[in-house]
Structures are given as C-alpha cells and as structure tokens.
Amino acid sequence: MSKSENFIIVKVEKAENMKRLSRIEEYVKEKTTERLNMKDKKLEDLKNQKIQFVKKKKLVGNDLNKKKEEYMHKFESIFNKKSLDVFILF
C-alpha cells in the first residue's frame, strides 16, 4: 500500500468514527431529553393530584363547617327552649 492509500483509508476511518460518535451523542441526547420529559410529566401529574386533593379537602372542610354550624344551631335552639323535656334527653 502506498502512503496515499493509507492516508485515504485513515481519512475514511476518521470520517466513519466521527459519524459514529455523532450518532452516539444524538442517542444520549435523545435519551436524556426523554428522561427529562418523563420527569416533567410525573411532576405535572403530582401537581394535578395535589390540586385535586386540596380541592377535595376544602370541600370536605366546608361540609364539616356547615354540619358544625347546623348542630350548633340545633343545640342552641334546644338550650334556649329551657324545657324539662329537653334536659331529660341528655
């Protein structure tokens, strides 16, 4: 083999090696992006679940407050009657 043939072979091998390295970098970049997207999706799901939980907690709290006020009103009306029949029940 002559020097020019060796030079051409080396040049072709370098070009192939560069293409291979480029493909590897692209693959790594793609996988990293994919992982980041998955993490973002999980974060969004968790945020949505938290929002739903807070809404449900607020609704339950409102219902409990309404029931509490209702019972307090009933007890006040019972104690305001001051009749003997009411005190016997307790």
Backbone as a printed PyTorch tensor [residue, N CA C, xyz], in Angstrom:
tensor([[[  0.8310,  -1.1760,   0.0000],
         [  0.0000,   0.0000,   0.0000],
         [  0.8760,   1.2400,   0.0000]],

        [[  0.3870,   2.1820,  -0.7230],
         [  1.1520,   3.4190,  -0.7790],
         [  0.6860,   4.3670,   0.3150]],

        [[  1.4570,   5.4250,   0.4740],
         [  1.1190,   6.3970,   1.5020],
         [ -0.2220,   7.0510,   1.2270]],

        [[ -0.5320,   7.3110,  -0.0130],
         [ -1.7970,   7.9700,  -0.3530],
         [ -2.9880,   7.0570,  -0.0540]],

        [[ -2.8230,   5.7440,  -0.3030],
         [ -3.8930,   4.8050,   0.0230],
         [ -4.0990,   4.7310,   1.5340]],

        [[ -3.0070,   4.6690,   2.2950],
         [ -3.1120,   4.6710,   3.7550],
         [ -3.7650,   5.9590,   4.2510]],

        [[ -3.3770,   7.0430,   3.6580],
         [ -3.9280,   8.3420,   4.0430],
         [ -5.4370,   8.3780,   3.7890]],

        [[ -5.8580,   7.8600,   2.6430],
         [ -7.2850,   7.8230,   2.3000],
         [ -8.0310,   6.9040,   3.2610]],

        [[ -7.4650,   5.7400,   3.5700],
         [ -8.0960,   4.7900,   4.4960],
         [ -8.2500,   5.4300,   5.8730]],

        [[ -7.1850,   6.0710,   6.3370],
         [ -7.2260,   6.7280,   7.6460],
         [ -8.2840,   7.8240,   7.6420]],

        [[ -8.3470,   8.5830,   6.5540],
         [ -9.3140,   9.6690,   6.4350],
         [-10.7460,   9.1290,   6.4450]],

        [[-10.9980,   8.0310,   5.7360],
         [-12.3220,   7.4120,   5.6980],
         [-12.6830,   6.8600,   7.0780]],

        [[-11.7280,   6.2140,   7.7480],
         [-11.9730,   5.6820,   9.0860],
         [-12.2980,   6.7990,  10.0730]],

        [[-11.5830,   7.9180,   9.9500],
         [-11.8570,   9.0550,  10.8280],
         [-13.2680,   9.5890,  10.5760]],

        [[-13.6500,   9.6750,   9.3120],
         [-14.9900,  10.1690,   8.9670],
         [-16.0580,   9.2330,   9.5230]],

        [[-15.8430,   7.9160,   9.3790],
         [-16.7970,   6.9470,   9.9200],
         [-16.8490,   7.0320,  11.4470]],

        [[-15.6920,   7.1930,  12.0540],
         [-15.6280,   7.3160,  13.5010],
         [-16.3760,   8.5710,  13.9700]],

        [[-16.2180,   9.6630,  13.2650],
         [-16.9120,  10.9100,  13.6040],
         [-18.4260,  10.7310,  13.4750]],

        [[-18.8720,  10.0450,  12.4150],
         [-20.2990,   9.7770,  12.2390],
         [-20.8240,   8.9120,  13.3860]],

        [[-20.0380,   7.8970,  13.7570],
         [-20.4340,   7.0060,  14.8440],
         [-20.5370,   7.7840,  16.1550]],

        [[-19.5520,   8.6240,  16.4380],
         [-19.5870,   9.4400,  17.6550],
         [-20.7740,  10.4090,  17.6390]],

        [[-21.0580,  10.9340,  16.4790],
         [-22.1910,  11.8450,  16.3450],
         [-23.5050,  11.1290,  16.6340]],

        [[-23.6460,   9.9090,  16.1020],
         [-24.8490,   9.1190,  16.3610],
         [-24.9670,   8.7810,  17.8440]],

        [[-23.8380,   8.4480,  18.4830],
         [-23.8560,   8.1390,  19.9180],
         [-24.2830,   9.3670,  20.7140]],

        [[-23.7470,  10.5300,  20.3850],
         [-24.1240,  11.7620,  21.0820],
         [-25.6070,  12.0660,  20.8910]],

        [[-26.0870,  11.8550,  19.6850],
         [-27.5030,  12.0960,  19.3960],
         [-28.3820,  11.1520,  20.2050]],

        [[-27.9660,   9.8940,  20.3020],
         [-28.7120,   8.9090,  21.0870],
         [-28.7480,   9.2980,  22.5620]],

        [[-27.6030,   9.6850,  23.0950],
         [-27.5300,  10.0890,  24.5030],
         [-28.4040,  11.3220,  24.7410]],

        [[-28.3460,  12.2780,  23.8400],
         [-29.1540,  13.4880,  23.9630],
         [-30.6400,  13.1530,  23.9220]],

        [[-31.0130,  12.2450,  23.0250],
         [-32.4120,  11.8270,  22.9050],
         [-32.8980,  11.1390,  24.1770]],

        [[-32.0730,  10.2440,  24.7200],
         [-32.4530,   9.5360,  25.9530],
         [-32.5550,  10.5030,  27.1330]],

        [[-31.6520,  11.4590,  27.2090],
         [-31.6890,  12.4510,  28.2810],
         [-32.9450,  13.2930,  28.1810]],

        [[-33.2730,  13.7150,  26.9850],
         [-34.4880,  14.5020,  26.7660],
         [-35.7190,  13.6910,  27.1380]],

        [[-35.7120,  12.4230,  26.7670],
         [-36.8300,  11.5300,  27.0890],
         [-37.0040,  11.3990,  28.6090]],

        [[-35.9010,  11.2130,  29.3300],
         [-35.9650,  11.1170,  30.7930],
         [-36.4890,  12.4130,  31.4120]],

        [[-36.0120,  13.5440,  30.9050],
         [-36.4740,  14.8300,  31.4280],
         [-37.9630,  15.0280,  31.1710]],

        [[-38.4150,  14.6230,  29.9970],
         [-39.8420,  14.7340,  29.6800],
         [-40.6780,  13.8470,  30.6030]],

        [[-40.1820,  12.6500,  30.9000],
         [-40.8940,  11.7560,  31.8100],
         [-40.9810,  12.3700,  33.2120]],

        [[-39.8810,  12.9640,  33.6750],
         [-39.8820,  13.6050,  34.9850],
         [-40.8470,  14.7800,  35.0070]],

        [[-40.8640,  15.5600,  33.9230],
         [-41.8040,  16.6800,  33.8400],
         [-43.2440,  16.1820,  33.8910]],

        [[-43.5090,  15.0920,  33.1840],
         [-44.8620,  14.5310,  33.1730],
         [-45.2550,  14.0700,  34.5810]],

        [[-44.3250,  13.4070,  35.2830],
         [-44.6090,  12.9620,  36.6470],
         [-44.8740,  14.1470,  37.5580]],

        [[-44.0900,  15.2130,  37.3950],
         [-44.3050,  16.4130,  38.2010],
         [-45.6770,  17.0300,  37.9310]],

        [[-46.0610,  17.0770,  36.6680],
         [-47.3770,  17.6200,  36.3180],
         [-48.4820,  16.7640,  36.9270]],

        [[-48.3220,  15.4480,  36.8460],
         [-49.3130,  14.5460,  37.4360],
         [-49.4250,  14.7660,  38.9460]],

        [[-48.2740,  14.9050,  39.6100],
         [-48.2840,  15.1440,  41.0500],
         [-48.9300,  16.4810,  41.3900]],

        [[-48.6470,  17.5010,  40.5810],
         [-49.2680,  18.8120,  40.8130],
         [-50.7820,  18.7200,  40.6590]],

        [[-51.2280,  18.0180,  39.6230],
         [-52.6680,  17.8610,  39.4060],
         [-53.3140,  17.0940,  40.5490]],

        [[-52.6490,  16.0450,  41.0220],
         [-53.1800,  15.2780,  42.1480],
         [-53.2450,  16.1430,  43.4020]],

        [[-52.2330,  16.9590,  43.6040],
         [-52.2200,  17.8340,  44.7740],
         [-53.3510,  18.8560,  44.6940]],

        [[-53.5670,  19.4080,  43.5070],
         [-54.6550,  20.3770,  43.3210],
         [-55.9960,  19.7160,  43.6050]],

        [[-56.1850,  18.4990,  43.0910],
         [-57.4310,  17.7830,  43.3380],
         [-57.5950,  17.4790,  44.8250]],

        [[-56.5030,  17.1000,  45.4860],
         [-56.5520,  16.8040,  46.9100],
         [-56.9360,  18.0480,  47.7070]],

        [[-56.3420,  19.1810,  47.3590],
         [-56.6360,  20.4280,  48.0730],
         [-58.0940,  20.8260,  47.8690]],

        [[-58.5900,  20.6740,  46.6360],
         [-59.9970,  20.9910,  46.3620],
         [-60.9240,  20.0980,  47.1750]],

        [[-60.6110,  18.8000,  47.1950],
         [-61.4500,  17.8590,  47.9320],
         [-61.3900,  18.1600,  49.4290]],

        [[-60.2090,  18.4760,  49.9250],
         [-60.0400,  18.8030,  51.3370],
         [-60.8480,  20.0490,  51.6890]],

        [[-60.8460,  21.0240,  50.8060],
         [-61.6070,  22.2520,  51.0300],
         [-63.1100,  21.9600,  51.0460]],

        [[-63.5690,  21.1140,  50.1120],
         [-64.9810,  20.7590,  50.0720],
         [-65.3990,  20.0200,  51.3370]],

        [[-64.5810,  19.0820,  51.7630],
         [-64.8840,  18.3290,  52.9850],
         [-64.8950,  19.2690,  54.1810]],

        [[-63.9370,  20.1820,  54.2330],
         [-63.8980,  21.1530,  55.3160],
         [-65.1270,  22.0380,  55.3340]],

        [[-65.5600,  22.4700,  54.1560],
         [-66.7690,  23.2980,  54.0630],
         [-67.9930,  22.5150,  54.5290]],

        [[-68.0770,  21.2520,  54.1200],
         [-69.2020,  20.4170,  54.5530],
         [-69.1960,  20.2360,  56.0670]],

        [[-68.0200,  20.0050,  56.6250],
         [-67.9200,  19.8390,  58.0740],
         [-68.3090,  21.1240,  58.8040]],

        [[-67.8780,  22.2560,  58.2710],
         [-68.2420,  23.5270,  58.8960],
         [-69.7510,  23.7530,  58.8430]],

        [[-70.3720,  23.4030,  57.7110],
         [-71.8260,  23.5450,  57.5990],
         [-72.5310,  22.6570,  58.6160]],

        [[-72.0800,  21.4110,  58.7290],
         [-72.6910,  20.4890,  59.6850],
         [-72.4730,  20.9860,  61.1180]],

        [[-71.2900,  21.4880,  61.3850],
         [-70.9830,  22.0050,  62.7160],
         [-71.9090,  23.1680,  63.0590]],

        [[-72.0690,  24.0930,  62.1160],
         [-72.9560,  25.2280,  62.3400],
         [-74.3980,  24.7630,  62.5310]],

        [[-74.7950,  23.7680,  61.7500],
         [-76.1450,  23.2150,  61.8550],
         [-76.3650,  22.6180,  63.2440]],

        [[-75.4150,  21.8060,  63.7090],
         [-75.5420,  21.2030,  65.0370],
         [-75.5080,  22.2610,  66.1440]],

        [[-74.6480,  23.2450,  65.9760],
         [-74.5810,  24.3100,  66.9840],
         [-75.9190,  25.0570,  67.0550]],

        [[-76.5060,  25.2920,  65.8950],
         [-77.8000,  25.9740,  65.8550],
         [-78.8760,  25.1190,  66.5390]],

        [[-78.8610,  23.8000,  66.2610],
         [-79.8310,  22.8990,  66.8910],
         [-79.6560,  22.8930,  68.4040]],

        [[-78.4020,  22.7870,  68.8730],
         [-78.1610,  22.7750,  70.3150],
         [-78.5650,  24.0970,  70.9600]],

        [[-78.2710,  25.1950,  70.2780],
         [-78.6680,  26.4980,  70.8310],
         [-80.1780,  26.6060,  70.9390]],

        [[-80.8740,  26.1330,  69.9060],
         [-82.3330,  26.2040,  69.9400],
         [-82.8860,  25.2870,  71.0410]],

        [[-82.2580,  24.1490,  71.2510],
         [-82.7020,  23.2350,  72.3040],
         [-82.4620,  23.8590,  73.6780]],

        [[-81.2840,  24.4390,  73.8910],
         [-80.9720,  25.0280,  75.1920],
         [-81.7460,  26.3160,  75.4440]],

        [[-82.1450,  26.9950,  74.3820],
         [-82.9230,  28.2230,  74.5400],
         [-84.3660,  27.9240,  74.9250]],

        [[-84.8670,  26.7420,  74.6190],
         [-86.2400,  26.3700,  74.9810],
         [-86.3780,  26.2540,  76.4900]],

        [[-85.3510,  25.7510,  77.1390],
         [-85.3160,  25.5900,  78.5930],
         [-86.5040,  24.8010,  79.1240]],

        [[-86.8560,  23.7840,  78.4440],
         [-87.9480,  22.9460,  78.9270],
         [-87.3830,  21.7060,  79.5840]],

        [[-88.1100,  21.1500,  80.4460],
         [-87.6860,  19.9780,  81.2020],
         [-87.5430,  18.7620,  80.2960]],

        [[-88.4070,  18.6480,  79.2800],
         [-88.3590,  17.5030,  78.3730],
         [-87.0230,  17.4410,  77.6380]],

        [[-86.4780,  18.5790,  77.2920],
         [-85.2330,  18.6160,  76.5410],
         [-84.0850,  18.1320,  77.4140]],

        [[-84.0520,  18.5270,  78.6720],
         [-82.9610,  18.1410,  79.5470],
         [-82.9940,  16.6700,  79.9170]],

        [[-84.1310,  16.0640,  79.8390],
         [-84.2670,  14.6300,  80.1320],
         [-83.5700,  13.8180,  79.0470]],

        [[-83.5810,  14.3030,  77.8340],
         [-82.9510,  13.5810,  76.7440],
         [-81.4410,  13.4540,  76.9420]],

        [[-80.8490,  14.3760,  77.6420],
         [-79.3990,  14.3460,  77.8450],
         [-79.0970,  13.6120,  79.0490]]])
